[in-house]
Amino acid sequence: MGIFRTTDTFIGRAMPLTAGLIGAPNAAPAWVFENQSGVLGTYLNGSALYVGVTGDISVILPGVSLGSVSALSLLSGGTGYTNGAQVNIPTLCSNNLASGLNIDSTVAGNAIVDPTIGNSAGSGYNVGDIVTVNGAGGTNATITITAVNDGVPVSAQAITFKGVPSGTILPVAVDYVTASTATDIIVGR
């Protein structure tokens, strides 16, 4: 972090971050000089951000992908679940960036027996993550994530920097900005 110098070459390759570039990420580059089609998107491609006025800023770091679940495998059926067909049972993951996976399953002998992805494949999951099934009367069935979908991440995967001081450069490279109370943000490479 440091003072932004107007004589730095950073400003010559900078563009203001507008409200249209904040929010739901898309994979089109934000840089006209990198994306010669001239269509601005929200993919900042590992950029630095200069914050002109103090505020909070939520960003997605380079290397983060959608990570929605595409395949899963039952580790333990657990106990205490309500027998019969169960749909959209919520899960919890020890990976705190992963959320939103619901499963459908048949429950027999008060245990989960054949989990499949429900109405939400979630986001932020990695192969090998373990999720716990929390619903349908039970709490201790476990599932391992065996495959995930790559793709543009979602806002839920952002991390938030609180009270970023005016006149500083965010200390990390950024691919997307999903929310900001800071104003006069300038993007540079």
C-alpha positions, -999 to +999 in steps of 0.1 A: +000+000+000+012+035-007+005+068-021-007+068-057+017+090-078+001+107-108+035+105-127+035+067-123+030+047-156+002+030-137-021+059-144-014+059-181-029+024-184-058+031-160-095+034-164-121+045-139-141+016-124-177+026-131-209+012-116-215-008-147-183-028-140-193-036-104-217-064-096-222-098-112-189-108-128-187-117-164-157-130-183-152-102-208-121-082-203-125-046-189-095-034-208-102-019-242-065-021-250-065-058-242-099-065-257-097-049-291-134-055-297-140-025-275-167-042-255-161-036-218-168-063-193-159-069-157-129-092-159-101-070-146-074-097-153-053-095-122-053-057-120-043-033-092-069-010-077-063+026-065-089+038-040-095+075-042-120+078-013-120+056+019-145+028+019-152-009+018-145-030-014-154-066-022-132-083-047-126-117-063-089-126-065-072-141-095-075-179-098-110-182-082-135-200-105-171-208-101-166-241-084-201-254-087-205-290-079-209-314-109-203-347-091-204-360-055-200-392-036-215-404-003-190-410+025-214-416+054-252-419+054-255-405+089-284-411+112-317-395+121-329-385+087-366-388+077-372-419+055-384-414+020-376-391-009-360-358+003-354-329-020-332-298-018-316-307+015-291-279+025-254-288+032-225-272+050-189-272+039-158-268+060-144-247+031-158-213+041-158-200+005-181-228-006-219-225-002-252-231-017-251-269-025-285-286-020-289-323-025-318-347-033-317-381-018-336-412-008-334-418+029-337-455+040-331-467+076-329-431+086-297-426+065-289-408+032-283-435+006-281-420-029-274-383-029-276-363-061-273-325-068-305-308-060-318-274-073-285-256-065-249-268-073-235-239-052-202-221-058-167-220-044-163-258-040-131-277-047-126-314-055-121-332-022-142-308-001-164-326+025-199-314+030-223-323+058-260-328+051-280-306+074-317-312+070-344-338+067-342-345+104-305-355+105-272-337+107-242-360+103-242-375+068-211-366+048-204-363+011-172-356-008-171-334-038-156-354-067-159-329-096-166-291-100-174-268-129-150-241-138-163-208-149-169-172-140-171-169-102-201-154-084-203-125-059-207-149-030-170-158-035-158-123-029-137-112+000-142-077+015-116-052+025-131-029+052-122+008+054-096+009+026-079+043+032-081+070+006-050+073-016-039+037-014-035+008-038-053-024-027-026-048-016-038-077-039-043-082-076-080-083-085-100-101-112-135-087-102-150-060-080-185-071-068-194-043-044-178-010-032-186+019-008-153+033-018-155+058-046-131+071-073-116+037-078-091+035-107-081+002-123-045-002-136-021-029-146 
